[in-house]
Each structure stands twice: as C-alpha cells, then as structure tokens.
Amino acid sequence: MFKPLNTIRMAGRDVLPLVEGGKGVAATNHMSSGAWAHAGGVGTVSAVNADSYAADGTTLVAQVYSGKTRRDRHEELVEYAINGGIEQVKRAWDVASGKGALNINVLWEMGGAQRVLHGVLEKTKGLVSGVTCGAGMPYKLADIAAQYSVHYYPIVSSGRAFRALWKRSYSKVSEWLGAVVYEDPWLAGGHNGLSNAEDPTKPEAPFERVKALREVMRAEGIADSVPIIMAGGVWFLREWAEWIDNKALGTIAFQFGTRPLLTRESPIPQGWKDLLLKILPGDVLLHKFSPTGFFSSAVKNLFLKDLEDRSERQIAFTTEAHGDHSFALDVGNLPRGQKVFVTRGDLLRAREWANLGHTDAIRTPENTLVFVAAEQKQTIRKDQSDCMGCLSQCSFSSWSDNEKNSTGRMADPRSFCIQKTLQDVAHGGSLDHNLVFAGHNACRFAQDPFYSNGFIPTVKQLVERILTGD
C-alpha cells in the first residue's frame, strides 16, 4: 500500500506536495486552479494572456487586435494579459476559499512578461502565494516577486541552470525562494528546456538530475526544506515512492500538468478532453517548430504534419551560379527579376512539388526555400503581418520587444503564429489544425482504469485518487 503523503511547508503555507501545472494560454484558469488549491494543493493560474469577462461576468472578452502597428497591438496584448490575469486570480481565490495556495504562471519569453507580472501582482496583493516562471532564464523574477512579498518558483531543467540564476540574482533575495521546479525536458508537455548539450532523442532519468540540482542548492546554502518540485512524466505517485522522504533529494513535491486537463473544472473544450482519452503511445511529438526556438511537446496531428512536410519541401539556393548550384530555378513564383540557383537534384524536386500544388517558394533565414501552396503562402504572410508581439522575440514574424521591434533577422515561414493557434484551440477551434500541447504521459489516460468508460473526475476526485498512489 502507498504510504500516506504528508503536507509540507511551502512558501509559508502547509500544503499537500501536489502542484497543478500552469499550462499556458487558457488551458488552466480559475476553476481548475481554485479547485486544486481547495483540495489542499498548490493551484496555478496561468497568467499567459488569460481570459477576462464582460460586465455580465460570464461572456469571454474576445482578444481582438485593432492597432495599426505591431507595437500598438503589443500594447493591446499586454492590457488583455494584465486584465485577464487579475480576473482569474480573484476568481480562483474565491473558489479556493482560503485553502491550499495559489500561484500564477508566466513565461519569461512571453511578450511584456515583466509588465504583466507587475500589473497582475499589483492588483492581487494577498491573493497570490508565488510566481512560477520558466521558458528562458528569468533573472529578474526574484526581484519582481519580492517587491510584492510573494515567493518565486523558477523552472529549470538542470542544476547548472539554477546555479546561474542563483549566482547572478536569486542569492540576493533568497528569503523569497518558494521552491525550485525541475521540469523534465524530455517528458513535460509544452515548451521544454533542452540545452544544446542534450540529445532530444536520448532521455535521461530524472533522479540523478534532481539529485544534482539538490547538491547545487546545498552548496549555495539553501535548506533541504525548500522543496524541489518534480514536473514532467508524473502520473502514479507509487512510481515515485523512492523519492518521498529520500534524504538525497530533500523535500520533494510533484507537479501534474497533463492529468488536470481531464477534469470537470478544466476549461479546455470537450473535444480536447475526448481526444486525451484516445491518445496512444507515440502520439505526442517532441519538436522544434515553435517560434520561441525551444523544443516543445504536442499531440501529433495535421498541424504538426504540415509543419514537418513544409520543412521537408526545402532546398538550398545561391544568388549566383556556383559549383553544384548552377541550375536556375524555374518554379516557385519568385519576385520578378529574382534569379536563384540550385542543384540539379533540387531543381527536379522543386518541379515535382510545384506539380503537386506547392507552387510558391518562400525564403528562410538560412538561405533555403520552402515550397507551399499559394493560399498557404497568403496565410503565412498574413499571420506574420498581423503579429501582436506575444513573445519577447519571435522567429516566425521577426518581432522583438526592443526599440526597433525586430530581431533583425528574416521571418521564418517554417514556424507559425503561436498566439493564434493556442487561443483558437483553447476556445473550441480545430484539434486537427491547431497546436495541441500535451505531455508524453497523455497516452496513460487510455490505460488508466480510473478513466474507464470515459469517466472525467472533479479536481477533488483526482487529488484523492493521486493520494492513494494511483
């Protein structure tokens, strides 16, 4: 029998060592996070372009952008994000009724991250226990959190990353470190923190990596009572029994990202919930199409298949005949007067793609051309021009949150508008033609008897189930 799970002290509160993952745009809201806190754990409100409501309290405010410039639209996006984050926290607080704890989750690489944090925390004083933050190296996170007397929870994927954050910034406000989230870069859903030194095809077991993280924390004088939160790949707690009360690891908590998607309080559309019950092993793909530049994990569907196919319809070119690149490209609908040269083999492939309907070539930042249908090219160009600056820098649109509002690089047609697709799928859009984030354990819904006959639990029922070890 799985031994009882005791509460731990985290950020000044006694809570179950069970943390709800934040899950980005509108996939976690006040209903799910408030219910998780009410059950005694740490609920996490996603403050990534969170939903807000009209005066009637129920109608969602559509995030429509009317600004003429990217900077104008970016300002609209920041305002939406702050208003939505405030609304979601206040509602989650009401649902939690003083139980557990509430964190907010932001992505450091999202557009206006620091402004959004200040805006939400300023208007939710006393309601938020901590800020969880990853997707980048959030050096200023600790300073911002301390200004509002809330704890900070950096998300890292290695002890080395945490050491860099600690040395540069966090050691100066150590008293507000609530916990360190270790997010497994091979198993977690959404964006993953794989470094250039790590092979995406060769996952490493998390125990030694978390042990190494604790050793770094100890070397910096951080008490073992400050929890490490294991995130990514957590399903049955009985599979992690050796981690609990393990002196080598110190205090451990567990974050659940995928399982809370399939609850009655989860705000994702019913179709998404139905899909989760059918996912099979291998149906989640670790890919690098995201405009953030990070690896991420999502359900294999037509959306990802199109991105894979698009990148495969790609050839290198030169602007002058040189060596093997001596064949003038005669397809692709390039701008008038523009001439490029390719190899003979690539010329034949390009002609074949054009015959199959992929008639238009679009240049990439790496001096390659990708071939797409004419209508797809129009969609790509429109999405790029409609950019609202949802990231600090975006490879797809070349937006950057700087004075020039540009990365200085050519926009990359091999990626996609992440704001557009995540907003659409979270609010009832196509599950085939949008990005559907999920952890690699999502296939376990179909294997777990708890979900037999399509059963969808409440958050309370799920937490109770998790506490049994299952």
C-alpha positions in Angstrom: 0.0 0.0 0.0 1.2 3.5 -0.8 2.2 5.3 2.3 0.2 8.4 3.3 1.5 11.7 1.8 2.1 14.3 4.4 1.7 18.1 4.0 4.9 20.2 3.5 5.7 23.8 4.3 6.0 25.7 1.1 6.1 29.5 0.8 4.9 29.8 4.4 1.8 27.6 4.0 1.1 24.0 4.8 0.1 22.3 1.6 -0.1 18.9 0.0 3.1 18.4 -2.1 0.9 18.4 -5.2 1.2 21.3 -7.6 -1.0 22.0 -10.6 0.9 22.9 -13.8 0.1 26.3 -15.3 -0.3 25.2 -18.9 -0.1 28.4 -20.9 -2.9 30.1 -22.8 -6.3 29.4 -21.2 -5.7 25.7 -20.5 -5.6 26.5 -16.8 -7.9 29.0 -15.3 -9.7 30.0 -12.0 -11.9 27.0 -12.0 -9.2 24.4 -12.2 -6.6 26.2 -10.1 -9.0 27.3 -7.4 -10.3 23.7 -7.1 -6.8 22.4 -6.9 -6.0 24.8 -4.0 -9.3 24.0 -2.4 -8.3 20.3 -2.4 -5.2 21.3 -0.3 -2.5 21.6 -3.0 -1.0 24.4 -4.9 -3.2 25.7 -7.7 -1.6 27.5 -10.6 -3.4 30.3 -12.5 -2.0 30.7 -16.0 -1.2 34.4 -16.5 -0.3 33.9 -20.1 -2.9 36.0 -22.0 -5.6 34.8 -19.6 -9.3 35.2 -20.3 -11.3 38.1 -19.0 -15.0 38.6 -18.9 -17.6 41.2 -20.0 -19.8 43.1 -17.5 -22.2 40.1 -17.2 -19.4 38.1 -15.6 -19.7 35.1 -18.0 -19.1 36.3 -21.6 -15.5 36.0 -22.6 -13.8 39.1 -23.9 -12.5 38.3 -27.4 -8.9 39.3 -27.7 -9.2 41.2 -30.9 -6.4 43.5 -32.1 -7.2 46.7 -33.9 -3.8 48.5 -33.6 -2.2 49.5 -36.9 1.3 48.7 -35.9 2.9 45.7 -34.1 3.7 47.9 -31.2 0.1 49.1 -30.9 -1.1 45.6 -31.0 1.5 44.6 -28.4 0.2 47.2 -26.1 -3.3 45.8 -26.5 -2.0 42.3 -25.8 -0.3 43.4 -22.5 -3.5 45.1 -21.4 -5.5 41.9 -22.2 -3.0 39.8 -20.3 -3.0 42.0 -17.2 -6.8 42.3 -17.0 -7.2 38.6 -17.6 -4.6 37.6 -15.0 -6.2 39.8 -12.3 -9.7 38.5 -13.1 -8.5 34.8 -13.0 -6.6 35.2 -9.7 -9.6 36.9 -8.0 -12.0 34.2 -9.1 -9.5 31.4 -8.2 -9.2 32.9 -4.7 -12.9 32.7 -4.2 -13.0 29.1 -5.4 -10.1 28.1 -3.1 -11.8 29.6 -0.1 -8.6 30.1 1.8 -7.4 26.5 1.4 -4.1 25.4 -0.2 -2.2 28.0 -2.1 -2.4 29.9 -5.4 0.5 30.6 -7.7 0.5 32.3 -11.1 2.5 31.0 -14.0 4.2 33.2 -16.6 6.6 32.5 -19.4 9.7 34.7 -19.2 9.9 34.8 -23.0 6.3 35.9 -23.5 5.8 39.5 -24.7 5.7 42.0 -21.9 6.4 39.4 -19.2 7.7 41.8 -16.6 5.0 44.4 -17.2 2.3 41.6 -17.0 3.8 40.4 -13.7 3.9 43.9 -12.2 0.3 44.6 -13.4 -1.2 41.4 -12.0 0.7 41.3 -8.7 -0.1 45.0 -8.0 -3.8 44.3 -8.1 -3.9 40.9 -6.4 -1.9 41.6 -3.2 -2.6 39.0 -0.5 -4.1 36.5 -3.0 -1.1 35.1 -4.8 1.4 33.0 -2.9 4.0 32.6 -5.6 5.1 33.1 -9.2 6.2 30.1 -11.3 8.3 31.1 -14.3 10.2 29.3 -17.0 10.8 29.4 -20.7 14.1 31.3 -20.6 16.4 32.5 -17.8 14.2 34.8 -15.6 17.0 36.6 -13.7 14.7 39.4 -12.6 11.9 37.1 -11.4 13.2 37.2 -7.8 13.3 41.0 -7.6 9.9 41.4 -9.0 8.3 38.8 -6.7 10.0 40.3 -3.6 8.5 43.7 -4.4 5.1 42.2 -3.8 6.0 39.9 -0.9 5.3 36.7 -2.9 7.6 33.8 -3.4 9.2 32.8 -6.7 9.4 29.4 -8.3 11.9 29.2 -11.1 11.5 26.4 -13.6 14.8 24.8 -14.6 15.9 21.6 -16.3 19.3 21.3 -14.7 21.4 22.2 -11.7 23.6 24.2 -13.9 20.7 26.5 -15.0 19.7 27.1 -11.4 23.3 27.9 -10.3 23.5 30.6 -13.0 20.2 32.1 -11.8 21.3 31.9 -8.1 24.7 33.4 -8.6 23.5 36.3 -10.8 20.3 37.3 -9.0 18.4 34.9 -6.7 21.0 34.8 -3.8 20.2 38.5 -3.2 16.6 37.7 -2.3 16.9 34.2 -1.1 14.2 34.5 1.6 11.5 34.6 -1.2 12.6 31.4 -2.9 9.5 29.2 -2.5 10.7 26.1 -4.4 12.6 25.1 -7.5 10.7 23.4 -10.2 12.7 20.7 -12.1 10.9 20.3 -15.4 12.0 17.2 -17.2 13.0 18.3 -20.7 12.0 15.0 -22.3 8.7 14.3 -20.6 7.0 17.6 -19.9 4.3 19.0 -22.2 4.5 22.4 -23.8 7.9 24.0 -24.1 10.9 22.1 -22.8 14.3 23.3 -21.6 16.6 21.1 -23.6 20.1 22.6 -23.9 22.4 22.4 -26.9 24.4 19.8 -25.0 21.4 17.4 -24.5 20.2 15.0 -27.2 16.4 15.2 -27.7 16.4 11.5 -28.7 18.2 10.3 -25.6 16.2 11.0 -22.5 18.0 10.9 -19.1 16.4 9.5 -16.0 15.3 12.4 -13.7 16.5 11.0 -10.3 20.2 11.8 -10.9 19.4 15.2 -12.4 17.2 16.2 -9.5 19.8 14.9 -7.1 22.4 17.0 -8.8 20.1 20.0 -8.5 19.7 19.5 -4.8 23.5 19.2 -4.4 23.8 22.6 -6.2 21.2 24.1 -3.8 23.0 22.7 -0.8 26.3 24.1 -2.0 24.7 27.5 -2.1 23.4 27.1 1.5 19.7 26.5 0.6 18.0 24.4 3.2 16.6 21.0 2.3 13.2 22.2 3.5 12.9 24.3 0.3 11.2 21.9 -2.0 12.2 20.7 -5.4 9.0 20.2 -7.5 9.3 17.3 -9.9 7.4 18.2 -13.1 7.0 16.2 -16.3 6.2 12.5 -16.5 4.4 12.3 -13.1 1.3 10.1 -13.2 1.1 7.5 -10.4 2.8 8.6 -7.2 3.5 5.0 -6.3 6.0 5.1 -9.2 7.9 7.8 -7.3 7.7 6.3 -3.9 11.5 6.2 -3.6 11.6 10.0 -4.0 9.4 10.7 -1.0 11.4 11.2 2.3 14.6 10.5 0.4 17.5 12.3 2.1 19.5 12.5 -1.1 16.7 14.7 -2.6 15.5 16.7 0.4 11.9 17.9 0.4 10.1 16.9 -2.8 6.7 17.9 -4.3 5.1 16.7 -7.6 3.6 18.8 -10.4 0.8 17.5 -12.5 0.3 19.2 -15.9 -1.4 16.6 -18.1 -3.8 14.9 -15.7 -5.6 18.1 -14.6 -6.6 18.7 -18.2 -9.1 15.9 -17.9 -11.2 17.1 -15.0 -14.7 18.7 -14.9 -13.2 22.0 -13.9 -10.7 22.0 -16.7 -11.6 24.9 -19.1 -10.4 23.1 -22.3 -13.1 22.2 -24.8 -14.9 18.9 -24.5 -13.4 17.7 -27.8 -9.9 18.2 -26.4 -10.9 16.1 -23.4 -12.3 13.4 -25.6 -9.1 13.4 -27.6 -7.0 12.9 -24.4 -8.9 9.6 -23.7 -7.8 8.2 -27.1 -4.1 9.2 -27.2 -1.8 6.2 -27.8 1.9 5.8 -27.1 3.9 7.7 -29.6 1.1 10.2 -30.4 3.0 13.1 -28.7 5.9 14.6 -30.6 8.9 16.4 -29.3 9.6 19.0 -32.0 11.3 22.3 -32.6 8.9 24.2 -34.8 7.9 26.7 -32.1 8.7 30.4 -32.8 10.3 30.6 -29.4 13.2 28.5 -30.5 12.5 26.0 -27.7 11.7 22.3 -28.1 8.1 21.5 -27.2 5.8 18.5 -27.0 2.4 18.4 -28.6 -0.1 15.9 -30.0 0.7 14.6 -33.5 -2.0 16.0 -35.8 -2.4 17.6 -39.2 -1.0 20.8 -37.9 2.3 19.3 -36.9 2.3 17.1 -40.0 2.0 20.2 -42.2 5.0 21.8 -40.4 7.0 18.6 -40.9 6.1 18.4 -44.6 6.8 22.1 -45.1 10.3 21.7 -43.8 10.9 18.7 -46.0 9.9 20.7 -49.1 13.0 22.8 -48.6 16.1 23.3 -50.8 19.2 25.5 -50.5 20.0 28.1 -53.1 22.6 30.7 -54.1 22.1 34.0 -55.8 24.8 33.3 -58.3 25.7 30.2 -60.2 28.4 28.4 -58.2 29.6 24.8 -58.2 26.7 22.4 -58.0 24.3 25.3 -57.6 24.4 26.1 -61.3 20.8 25.4 -62.3 18.4 28.4 -62.5 15.2 27.7 -60.5 12.2 27.9 -62.9 9.4 27.3 -60.5 8.3 28.9 -57.2 6.8 32.2 -58.3 9.7 34.2 -57.1 9.5 38.0 -57.3 10.0 39.4 -60.8 13.6 39.6 -61.8 14.9 37.5 -58.9 17.0 34.6 -60.0 18.4 31.9 -57.8 20.4 28.8 -58.5 20.0 25.3 -57.1 21.5 21.8 -57.7 20.1 19.6 -60.4 18.5 17.3 -57.9 16.8 20.1 -56.0 15.6 21.6 -59.3 13.8 18.3 -60.1 12.4 18.1 -56.6 11.1 21.7 -56.8 9.4 21.0 -60.1 7.7 17.9 -58.6 6.5 19.9 -55.6 5.1 22.6 -57.9 3.3 19.9 -60.0 1.7 18.7 -56.7 0.3 22.1 -56.0 3.1 23.6 -53.8 3.7 26.3 -56.3 5.1 29.1 -54.2 8.6 29.3 -52.7 9.3 31.3 -49.5 12.8 32.3 -48.5 14.0 31.3 -45.0 16.7 32.9 -42.8 19.1 30.1 -43.7 19.1 30.8 -47.5 16.8 28.0 -48.3 13.4 28.0 -50.0 10.3 26.2 -48.7 7.5 25.3 -51.1 3.9 25.8 -50.2 0.5 26.2 -51.9 -0.4 29.8 -52.9 -3.2 30.0 -50.4 -0.9 28.8 -47.6 1.7 31.4 -48.5 -1.0 34.1 -48.2 -2.0 32.7 -44.7 1.7 32.7 -43.6 2.2 36.2 -44.8 -1.0 37.5 -43.1 -0.2 35.8 -39.8 3.3 37.4 -39.9 1.9 40.8 -40.7 -0.8 40.5 -38.0 1.8 39.8 -35.3 0.9 41.3 -31.9 4.2 40.6 -30.2 3.1 37.8 -27.9 6.8 36.7 -27.4 9.8 38.7 -26.4 11.2 37.6 -29.8 9.6 35.5 -32.5 11.3 33.6 -35.2 8.1 33.4 -37.3 7.4 37.1 -37.5 10.8 38.5 -36.6 9.1 40.6 -33.9 11.3 41.5 -30.9 10.4 43.6 -27.9 13.1 46.2 -28.5 13.2 49.7 -29.9 13.1 48.5 -33.5 10.5 45.8 -32.7 12.6 43.4 -34.9 15.0 40.6 -34.3 17.0 41.9 -37.3 16.5 38.5 -39.0 14.2 37.4 -41.8 10.9 36.0 -40.7 10.9 32.2 -40.8 8.0 30.6 -42.7 8.8 27.1 -41.2 7.3 28.1 -37.9 3.8 29.5 -37.0 1.9 32.1 -35.0 1.7 30.6 -31.6 -0.8 33.1 -30.1 -3.2 32.5 -32.9 -3.2 28.7 -32.7 -3.2 28.4 -28.9 -6.1 30.9 -28.5 -8.1 29.1 -31.1 -7.6 25.5 -29.8 -8.3 26.6 -26.2 -11.6 28.2 -27.2 -13.1 25.4 -29.4 -11.1 25.6 -32.6 -10.0 22.6 -34.7 -8.0 19.9 -32.9 -6.5 18.9 -36.3 -5.3 22.3 -37.5 -4.0 23.8 -34.3 -1.2 23.1 -31.8 -2.4 20.8 -29.0 0.1 20.7 -26.2 0.4 17.5 -24.1 2.9 15.7 -22.0 4.3 12.3 -23.2 2.3 10.6 -20.5 -1.0 11.6 -22.1 -1.3 8.1 -23.5 -1.9 6.8 -20.0 -5.4 8.2 -19.9 -6.4 5.3 -22.2 -4.5 2.8 -20.0 -5.6 4.1 -16.5 -8.7 2.3 -15.2 -9.6 5.4 -13.3 -10.8 6.9 -16.6 -12.7 3.8 -17.8 -15.9 4.3 -19.8 -14.9 7.9 -20.4 -15.0 8.9 -16.7 -13.9 12.5 -16.1 -13.3 13.3 -12.4 -13.7 16.5 -10.5 -10.4 18.0 -9.3 -11.2 16.8 -5.8 -11.7 13.3 -7.0 -8.4 13.4 -9.0 -6.4 14.7 -6.0 -8.0 12.0 -3.8 -7.0 9.4 -6.4 -3.5 10.7 -6.6 -3.1 10.5 -2.8 -3.7 6.7 -3.0 -0.7 6.4 -5.1 -2.7 6.0 -8.3 
